[in-house]
Amino acid sequence: MIRRITVLFLMIAMSLLLVTPVAATYTLTSVSYTPNPPIVIGGQQQVTATYYIGPSGSTTFIKGHELQMQTDLVNARWNIQVLQNGRNAAQQSASGSAAFVNGEILSYPNSNDVSLVVTISGVVPQTPGVQVMLLHVEEIDNSNNVVPGSVITLSQPVAGQPSTPVQTAISTLTPTRVPPSPTKSAGFPATAGILAISLLFLIMVRNGR
């Protein structure tokens, strides 16, 4: 009986330690507008946003994931720059209402500092509302689902309309660097309690012999 419980305990411990790593954490660290808001319908508008990437587990970003970006600006042109430890590491451009960043170019060992600089320019569209969505970013996993908590949206008011800027999911402009932890896995803090309960149960069974 004790041997079976010991084997079961070891199986539970192994399964908990092999949990898939959490999704990358990316934070908006700065944003600038040219010209400054409020924005003018029919006018040219440029937005530059910088994001701090990761780390997530042993890498800064999960390779199988991607960032999907959208804007309501008309005739939008995108310039996307990846910075690794302050140096240019990758660059891509796009046009239209959407752009995508493959996780491959964001994934580095977690000892690196990786940032993403996104610049969009376009024409402010006619809108029945009081705000225009300038930049919407979300992380997409390898099942084509949006990663919970990954959505960051920047909207600004239209000139002449009484409204306040909306900047969703901007918690801080100074992200905290997470030290490298190659063995870190999602849900690991929660497993401590489960392991403790399993160990206590094993001790109780042994004492009851």
ABEGO torsion letter per residue (X at the ends): XAAAAAAAAAAAAAAAAABBBBBBBBBBABBBBOBBOBBBBGBBBBBBBBBBBOBBEABABBAABBBBBBBABBGBBBBBBBBBGGBBABBBBBBEABBBBBAAAABBBAABBBBBBBBBBBBBBBBABABBBABBBBBBBAAGBBBBGABBBBBBBBBGBBBBBBBBGBABABBBBBBBBAABBBGAAAAAAAAAAAAAAAAAAAAAX
